[in-house]
């Protein structure tokens, strides 16, 4: 397997972080590198884990995003999408498993496992507050899969799908520029690009 290298490149997110705080930029993109490795230095491992902590709201958003991404990839490839009840059930089961792993702080042994800020800093939350997170995920999923947007994507010709969650790059003045789109489809002479999934339908840009 080729060695994974931390190469410099430009992206909108990186640019914003650097302008906010160069120290934050270093921790976010360089200080953590290889922290997932068994041979990582203790400080590097700590930076990696703390960098990847997420609060319960970000965690919920990630789970919704992952579900939508899988479904759109399946539609694009002609694979049948599961019924929404099954999608919700599988997602909530995954969340329960990740919750238990995070609560036991398993991420200190397995750095790539789920690491929730509430567990690391032992923020006391009631069972009802955690249930609100699960209920919110279920509501978001059911709303998306019942939406006109999803119906339109589901019926869109496979040949006009341009990509789902695809990363691309180009070079400008010898610097690599990275970008990613959540979903891109073609309708006639127009291209519809959605990025990012800041809401169940995202932000859509039309190119003519």
C-alpha positions, 0 to 999 in steps of 0.5 A: 500500500502506498504511503499516505502523504500529507500534501499541501493543497488549497480549499475554501475550508482550509483558507477560512481556518488559516485566516481565523487562526494559524495555530488552529490551522496547524493543529487541524491539518498537520499536528494530528497527522498519523495520530491514528497509527499504533506507533504515533507519539502520545501528543500526536495521538491526543491531537488526533483524538481531540481534533475528531471529537464531535458534539451530539448535534454534529454526530446526528448531522453526519449520520443523516448525511451518510444515509442520504449519500448511500441512498443516492449512490445506490440510485446512481448505480441502479441498486434498490434503496431500502425502505425508509423504515429499514434505513431508520432502524439500521441508522439508530442501531448504528448510533446505539453502538457508536454511543456505547463505544464513545461512552466507554471512551473506546476511541483512546484505544481505537482512534478512528471510532466514534468520539463524542465531546459529551463523553470526553468531557463528561457533560451530564445529559439526561436520557431524554436529551440523548433520545432527542438526538435520535428522534431528530435523526429519524425526523430528518431522514423521514422528511428527506425520503418523503420529499419531492427532491428525493422523488425527483432524484430517484426517477432521474435517468442514471446516465445523467448522474455526474457524481455523488460525494465526489472529490476533484482537484485541479492545479493553479500556480502549482498549488492543488485546489480541492473541492467536493460536491454532494450531488451533481446531475444533468438535465438537458443543457443544465447541470445541477450541483448540490453542496454541501448538505447543510439541509436535507436538500443542500444548496443547489447551483445551476450551471448552464 
